């Protein structure tokens, strides 16, 4: 699959933080659907030191999408309280 066609499933019917997946770098869209119950789902990236940090302005509290731009590396979806979470990341071609 080329970078232009890149899509990653971050969570599938989950209620806990997911495993990291490789991000090819560049602009993308983070999307999530869930039973929210006051919860949140945040996009996180791994720093060069190995720590996962929140991506600024990439937190959802209702079904929706948010754009982001990240370097190549590992990303994951972090869940707080929400259940039945489906979360994805997809490249937005320039």
Phi and psi in radians as a Rosetta constraint file:
Dihedral C 1 N 2 CA 2 C 2 CIRCULARHARMONIC -1.341 0.35
Dihedral N 2 CA 2 C 2 N 3 CIRCULARHARMONIC 2.854 0.35
Dihedral C 2 N 3 CA 3 C 3 CIRCULARHARMONIC -1.000 0.35
Dihedral N 3 CA 3 C 3 N 4 CIRCULARHARMONIC -0.641 0.35
Dihedral C 3 N 4 CA 4 C 4 CIRCULARHARMONIC -1.079 0.35
Dihedral N 4 CA 4 C 4 N 5 CIRCULARHARMONIC -0.578 0.35
Dihedral C 4 N 5 CA 5 C 5 CIRCULARHARMONIC -1.666 0.35
Dihedral N 5 CA 5 C 5 N 6 CIRCULARHARMONIC 0.170 0.35
Dihedral C 5 N 6 CA 6 C 6 CIRCULARHARMONIC -1.219 0.35
Dihedral N 6 CA 6 C 6 N 7 CIRCULARHARMONIC 2.210 0.35
Dihedral C 6 N 7 CA 7 C 7 CIRCULARHARMONIC -2.424 0.35
Dihedral N 7 CA 7 C 7 N 8 CIRCULARHARMONIC 2.387 0.35
Dihedral C 7 N 8 CA 8 C 8 CIRCULARHARMONIC -2.194 0.35
Dihedral N 8 CA 8 C 8 N 9 CIRCULARHARMONIC 2.352 0.35
Dihedral C 8 N 9 CA 9 C 9 CIRCULARHARMONIC -1.523 0.35
Dihedral N 9 CA 9 C 9 N 10 CIRCULARHARMONIC 2.054 0.35
Dihedral C 9 N 10 CA 10 C 10 CIRCULARHARMONIC -1.594 0.35
Dihedral N 10 CA 10 C 10 N 11 CIRCULARHARMONIC -0.638 0.35
Dihedral C 10 N 11 CA 11 C 11 CIRCULARHARMONIC -2.544 0.35
Dihedral N 11 CA 11 C 11 N 12 CIRCULARHARMONIC 2.544 0.35
Dihedral C 11 N 12 CA 12 C 12 CIRCULARHARMONIC -2.401 0.35
Dihedral N 12 CA 12 C 12 N 13 CIRCULARHARMONIC 1.821 0.35
Dihedral C 12 N 13 CA 13 C 13 CIRCULARHARMONIC 0.971 0.35
Dihedral N 13 CA 13 C 13 N 14 CIRCULARHARMONIC 0.873 0.35
Dihedral C 13 N 14 CA 14 C 14 CIRCULARHARMONIC -1.908 0.35
Dihedral N 14 CA 14 C 14 N 15 CIRCULARHARMONIC 2.831 0.35
Dihedral C 14 N 15 CA 15 C 15 CIRCULARHARMONIC -2.304 0.35
Dihedral N 15 CA 15 C 15 N 16 CIRCULARHARMONIC 0.243 0.35
Dihedral C 15 N 16 CA 16 C 16 CIRCULARHARMONIC -2.443 0.35
Dihedral N 16 CA 16 C 16 N 17 CIRCULARHARMONIC 2.849 0.35
Dihedral C 16 N 17 CA 17 C 17 CIRCULARHARMONIC -1.003 0.35
Dihedral N 17 CA 17 C 17 N 18 CIRCULARHARMONIC 2.432 0.35
Dihedral C 17 N 18 CA 18 C 18 CIRCULARHARMONIC -1.551 0.35
Dihedral N 18 CA 18 C 18 N 19 CIRCULARHARMONIC 3.074 0.35
Dihedral C 18 N 19 CA 19 C 19 CIRCULARHARMONIC -1.376 0.35
Dihedral N 19 CA 19 C 19 N 20 CIRCULARHARMONIC 2.748 0.35
Dihedral C 19 N 20 CA 20 C 20 CIRCULARHARMONIC -1.292 0.35
Dihedral N 20 CA 20 C 20 N 21 CIRCULARHARMONIC 2.569 0.35
Dihedral C 20 N 21 CA 21 C 21 CIRCULARHARMONIC -2.271 0.35
Dihedral N 21 CA 21 C 21 N 22 CIRCULARHARMONIC 2.733 0.35
Dihedral C 21 N 22 CA 22 C 22 CIRCULARHARMONIC -1.302 0.35
Dihedral N 22 CA 22 C 22 N 23 CIRCULARHARMONIC 2.361 0.35
Dihedral C 22 N 23 CA 23 C 23 CIRCULARHARMONIC -1.946 0.35
Dihedral N 23 CA 23 C 23 N 24 CIRCULARHARMONIC 2.252 0.35
Dihedral C 23 N 24 CA 24 C 24 CIRCULARHARMONIC -1.316 0.35
Dihedral N 24 CA 24 C 24 N 25 CIRCULARHARMONIC -0.161 0.35
Dihedral C 24 N 25 CA 25 C 25 CIRCULARHARMONIC 1.710 0.35
Dihedral N 25 CA 25 C 25 N 26 CIRCULARHARMONIC 2.617 0.35
Dihedral C 25 N 26 CA 26 C 26 CIRCULARHARMONIC 1.892 0.35
Dihedral N 26 CA 26 C 26 N 27 CIRCULARHARMONIC -2.965 0.35
Dihedral C 26 N 27 CA 27 C 27 CIRCULARHARMONIC -1.260 0.35
Dihedral N 27 CA 27 C 27 N 28 CIRCULARHARMONIC 2.509 0.35
Dihedral C 27 N 28 CA 28 C 28 CIRCULARHARMONIC -2.653 0.35
Dihedral N 28 CA 28 C 28 N 29 CIRCULARHARMONIC 3.062 0.35
Dihedral C 28 N 29 CA 29 C 29 CIRCULARHARMONIC -2.219 0.35
Dihedral N 29 CA 29 C 29 N 30 CIRCULARHARMONIC 2.307 0.35
Dihedral C 29 N 30 CA 30 C 30 CIRCULARHARMONIC -1.799 0.35
Dihedral N 30 CA 30 C 30 N 31 CIRCULARHARMONIC 2.266 0.35
Dihedral C 30 N 31 CA 31 C 31 CIRCULARHARMONIC -2.364 0.35
Dihedral N 31 CA 31 C 31 N 32 CIRCULARHARMONIC 2.554 0.35
Dihedral C 31 N 32 CA 32 C 32 CIRCULARHARMONIC -2.603 0.35
Dihedral N 32 CA 32 C 32 N 33 CIRCULARHARMONIC 2.577 0.35
Dihedral C 32 N 33 CA 33 C 33 CIRCULARHARMONIC -2.278 0.35
Dihedral N 33 CA 33 C 33 N 34 CIRCULARHARMONIC 2.489 0.35
Dihedral C 33 N 34 CA 34 C 34 CIRCULARHARMONIC -2.886 0.35
Dihedral N 34 CA 34 C 34 N 35 CIRCULARHARMONIC 3.018 0.35
Dihedral C 34 N 35 CA 35 C 35 CIRCULARHARMONIC -1.626 0.35
Dihedral N 35 CA 35 C 35 N 36 CIRCULARHARMONIC 1.821 0.35
Dihedral C 35 N 36 CA 36 C 36 CIRCULARHARMONIC -1.372 0.35
Dihedral N 36 CA 36 C 36 N 37 CIRCULARHARMONIC -0.857 0.35
Dihedral C 36 N 37 CA 37 C 37 CIRCULARHARMONIC 0.846 0.35
Dihedral N 37 CA 37 C 37 N 38 CIRCULARHARMONIC 0.641 0.35
Dihedral C 37 N 38 CA 38 C 38 CIRCULARHARMONIC 1.479 0.35
Dihedral N 38 CA 38 C 38 N 39 CIRCULARHARMONIC 0.063 0.35
Dihedral C 38 N 39 CA 39 C 39 CIRCULARHARMONIC -1.500 0.35
Dihedral N 39 CA 39 C 39 N 40 CIRCULARHARMONIC 3.129 0.35
Dihedral C 39 N 40 CA 40 C 40 CIRCULARHARMONIC -2.401 0.35
Dihedral N 40 CA 40 C 40 N 41 CIRCULARHARMONIC 2.741 0.35
Dihedral C 40 N 41 CA 41 C 41 CIRCULARHARMONIC -2.284 0.35
Dihedral N 41 CA 41 C 41 N 42 CIRCULARHARMONIC 2.143 0.35
Dihedral C 41 N 42 CA 42 C 42 CIRCULARHARMONIC -2.026 0.35
Dihedral N 42 CA 42 C 42 N 43 CIRCULARHARMONIC 2.496 0.35
Dihedral C 42 N 43 CA 43 C 43 CIRCULARHARMONIC -1.452 0.35
Dihedral N 43 CA 43 C 43 N 44 CIRCULARHARMONIC 2.328 0.35
Dihedral C 43 N 44 CA 44 C 44 CIRCULARHARMONIC -2.192 0.35
Dihedral N 44 CA 44 C 44 N 45 CIRCULARHARMONIC 2.632 0.35
Dihedral C 44 N 45 CA 45 C 45 CIRCULARHARMONIC -2.171 0.35
Dihedral N 45 CA 45 C 45 N 46 CIRCULARHARMONIC 2.697 0.35
Dihedral C 45 N 46 CA 46 C 46 CIRCULARHARMONIC -1.625 0.35
Dihedral N 46 CA 46 C 46 N 47 CIRCULARHARMONIC 2.268 0.35
Dihedral C 46 N 47 CA 47 C 47 CIRCULARHARMONIC -1.383 0.35
Dihedral N 47 CA 47 C 47 N 48 CIRCULARHARMONIC 2.925 0.35
Dihedral C 47 N 48 CA 48 C 48 CIRCULARHARMONIC -1.026 0.35
Dihedral N 48 CA 48 C 48 N 49 CIRCULARHARMONIC -0.408 0.35
Dihedral C 48 N 49 CA 49 C 49 CIRCULARHARMONIC -1.475 0.35
Dihedral N 49 CA 49 C 49 N 50 CIRCULARHARMONIC -0.046 0.35
Dihedral C 49 N 50 CA 50 C 50 CIRCULARHARMONIC 1.683 0.35
Dihedral N 50 CA 50 C 50 N 51 CIRCULARHARMONIC -0.001 0.35
Dihedral C 50 N 51 CA 51 C 51 CIRCULARHARMONIC -1.525 0.35
Dihedral N 51 CA 51 C 51 N 52 CIRCULARHARMONIC 2.394 0.35
Dihedral C 51 N 52 CA 52 C 52 CIRCULARHARMONIC -1.535 0.35
Dihedral N 52 CA 52 C 52 N 53 CIRCULARHARMONIC 2.273 0.35
Dihedral C 52 N 53 CA 53 C 53 CIRCULARHARMONIC -2.204 0.35
Dihedral N 53 CA 53 C 53 N 54 CIRCULARHARMONIC 2.673 0.35
Dihedral C 53 N 54 CA 54 C 54 CIRCULARHARMONIC -1.170 0.35
Dihedral N 54 CA 54 C 54 N 55 CIRCULARHARMONIC 2.456 0.35
Dihedral C 54 N 55 CA 55 C 55 CIRCULARHARMONIC -1.480 0.35
Dihedral N 55 CA 55 C 55 N 56 CIRCULARHARMONIC 2.158 0.35
Dihedral C 55 N 56 CA 56 C 56 CIRCULARHARMONIC -0.935 0.35
Dihedral N 56 CA 56 C 56 N 57 CIRCULARHARMONIC 2.358 0.35
Dihedral C 56 N 57 CA 57 C 57 CIRCULARHARMONIC 1.080 0.35
Dihedral N 57 CA 57 C 57 N 58 CIRCULARHARMONIC 0.419 0.35
Dihedral C 57 N 58 CA 58 C 58 CIRCULARHARMONIC -2.124 0.35
Dihedral N 58 CA 58 C 58 N 59 CIRCULARHARMONIC 0.949 0.35
Dihedral C 58 N 59 CA 59 C 59 CIRCULARHARMONIC -2.208 0.35
Dihedral N 59 CA 59 C 59 N 60 CIRCULARHARMONIC 2.334 0.35
Dihedral C 59 N 60 CA 60 C 60 CIRCULARHARMONIC -2.076 0.35
Dihedral N 60 CA 60 C 60 N 61 CIRCULARHARMONIC 2.484 0.35
Dihedral C 60 N 61 CA 61 C 61 CIRCULARHARMONIC -2.141 0.35
Dihedral N 61 CA 61 C 61 N 62 CIRCULARHARMONIC 0.096 0.35
Dihedral C 61 N 62 CA 62 C 62 CIRCULARHARMONIC -2.714 0.35
Dihedral N 62 CA 62 C 62 N 63 CIRCULARHARMONIC 2.835 0.35
Dihedral C 62 N 63 CA 63 C 63 CIRCULARHARMONIC -0.920 0.35
Dihedral N 63 CA 63 C 63 N 64 CIRCULARHARMONIC 2.285 0.35
Dihedral C 63 N 64 CA 64 C 64 CIRCULARHARMONIC 2.997 0.35
Dihedral N 64 CA 64 C 64 N 65 CIRCULARHARMONIC -2.921 0.35
Dihedral C 64 N 65 CA 65 C 65 CIRCULARHARMONIC -2.383 0.35
Dihedral N 65 CA 65 C 65 N 66 CIRCULARHARMONIC 2.779 0.35
Dihedral C 65 N 66 CA 66 C 66 CIRCULARHARMONIC -2.610 0.35
Dihedral N 66 CA 66 C 66 N 67 CIRCULARHARMONIC 2.419 0.35
Dihedral C 66 N 67 CA 67 C 67 CIRCULARHARMONIC -1.482 0.35
Dihedral N 67 CA 67 C 67 N 68 CIRCULARHARMONIC 2.656 0.35
Dihedral C 67 N 68 CA 68 C 68 CIRCULARHARMONIC -2.636 0.35
Dihedral N 68 CA 68 C 68 N 69 CIRCULARHARMONIC 2.897 0.35
Dihedral C 68 N 69 CA 69 C 69 CIRCULARHARMONIC -2.463 0.35
Dihedral N 69 CA 69 C 69 N 70 CIRCULARHARMONIC 2.014 0.35
Dihedral C 69 N 70 CA 70 C 70 CIRCULARHARMONIC -2.329 0.35
Dihedral N 70 CA 70 C 70 N 71 CIRCULARHARMONIC 2.687 0.35
Dihedral C 70 N 71 CA 71 C 71 CIRCULARHARMONIC -1.284 0.35
Dihedral N 71 CA 71 C 71 N 72 CIRCULARHARMONIC 2.930 0.35
Dihedral C 71 N 72 CA 72 C 72 CIRCULARHARMONIC -1.044 0.35
Dihedral N 72 CA 72 C 72 N 73 CIRCULARHARMONIC 2.534 0.35
Dihedral C 72 N 73 CA 73 C 73 CIRCULARHARMONIC 2.765 0.35
Dihedral N 73 CA 73 C 73 N 74 CIRCULARHARMONIC -2.841 0.35
Dihedral C 73 N 74 CA 74 C 74 CIRCULARHARMONIC -1.663 0.35
Dihedral N 74 CA 74 C 74 N 75 CIRCULARHARMONIC 2.423 0.35
Dihedral C 74 N 75 CA 75 C 75 CIRCULARHARMONIC -2.282 0.35
Dihedral N 75 CA 75 C 75 N 76 CIRCULARHARMONIC 2.805 0.35
Dihedral C 75 N 76 CA 76 C 76 CIRCULARHARMONIC -2.741 0.35
Dihedral N 76 CA 76 C 76 N 77 CIRCULARHARMONIC 2.901 0.35
Dihedral C 76 N 77 CA 77 C 77 CIRCULARHARMONIC -1.805 0.35
Dihedral N 77 CA 77 C 77 N 78 CIRCULARHARMONIC 2.241 0.35
Dihedral C 77 N 78 CA 78 C 78 CIRCULARHARMONIC -1.824 0.35
Dihedral N 78 CA 78 C 78 N 79 CIRCULARHARMONIC 2.180 0.35
Dihedral C 78 N 79 CA 79 C 79 CIRCULARHARMONIC -1.879 0.35
Dihedral N 79 CA 79 C 79 N 80 CIRCULARHARMONIC 2.344 0.35
Dihedral C 79 N 80 CA 80 C 80 CIRCULARHARMONIC -2.222 0.35
Dihedral N 80 CA 80 C 80 N 81 CIRCULARHARMONIC 1.939 0.35
Dihedral C 80 N 81 CA 81 C 81 CIRCULARHARMONIC 1.319 0.35
Dihedral N 81 CA 81 C 81 N 82 CIRCULARHARMONIC -0.649 0.35
Dihedral C 81 N 82 CA 82 C 82 CIRCULARHARMONIC -1.070 0.35
Dihedral N 82 CA 82 C 82 N 83 CIRCULARHARMONIC 2.669 0.35
Dihedral C 82 N 83 CA 83 C 83 CIRCULARHARMONIC -2.243 0.35
Dihedral N 83 CA 83 C 83 N 84 CIRCULARHARMONIC 2.960 0.35
Dihedral C 83 N 84 CA 84 C 84 CIRCULARHARMONIC 0.859 0.35
Dihedral N 84 CA 84 C 84 N 85 CIRCULARHARMONIC 0.844 0.35
Dihedral C 84 N 85 CA 85 C 85 CIRCULARHARMONIC -1.546 0.35
Dihedral N 85 CA 85 C 85 N 86 CIRCULARHARMONIC 2.292 0.35
Dihedral C 85 N 86 CA 86 C 86 CIRCULARHARMONIC -2.072 0.35
Dihedral N 86 CA 86 C 86 N 87 CIRCULARHARMONIC 2.110 0.35
Dihedral C 86 N 87 CA 87 C 87 CIRCULARHARMONIC -2.361 0.35
Dihedral N 87 CA 87 C 87 N 88 CIRCULARHARMONIC 2.491 0.35
Dihedral C 87 N 88 CA 88 C 88 CIRCULARHARMONIC -2.461 0.35
Dihedral N 88 CA 88 C 88 N 89 CIRCULARHARMONIC 2.765 0.35
Dihedral C 88 N 89 CA 89 C 89 CIRCULARHARMONIC -2.306 0.35
Dihedral N 89 CA 89 C 89 N 90 CIRCULARHARMONIC 2.404 0.35
Dihedral C 89 N 90 CA 90 C 90 CIRCULARHARMONIC -2.440 0.35
Dihedral N 90 CA 90 C 90 N 91 CIRCULARHARMONIC 2.504 0.35
Dihedral C 90 N 91 CA 91 C 91 CIRCULARHARMONIC -1.214 0.35
Dihedral N 91 CA 91 C 91 N 92 CIRCULARHARMONIC 2.427 0.35
Dihedral C 91 N 92 CA 92 C 92 CIRCULARHARMONIC -1.893 0.35
Dihedral N 92 CA 92 C 92 N 93 CIRCULARHARMONIC 1.908 0.35
Dihedral C 92 N 93 CA 93 C 93 CIRCULARHARMONIC -1.069 0.35
Dihedral N 93 CA 93 C 93 N 94 CIRCULARHARMONIC 2.541 0.35
